Amino acid sequence: MKPRPSVVRSVRCPGCGAGCIYAVENPYRPFCSARCKNHDFGAWASERFSVAAETDADAGIDSTVPGTDDGALAPVRPDQRDNQ
């Protein structure tokens, strides 16, 4: 059995729209360069991009304070956030 010839796949860089090779030889794939890759990473790091999170109501979690009639949310101190 003969090995399959590798097919070079060309894609558009999500950063600048330029054509680039999507292959192991391109260390920045799917980006065309380190600049585009870092620009995209910076956008995620500065929260210009985000993924919508599921709200407590969507997850079926009751986040109201027990014993209150007004449905007030429980205050959370910053040191308690990791424990929830």
Beta strands, then each sheet from edge to edge (+ up, - down):
strand 1: 10-12
strand 2: 19-21
sheet 1: 1+ 2-
end
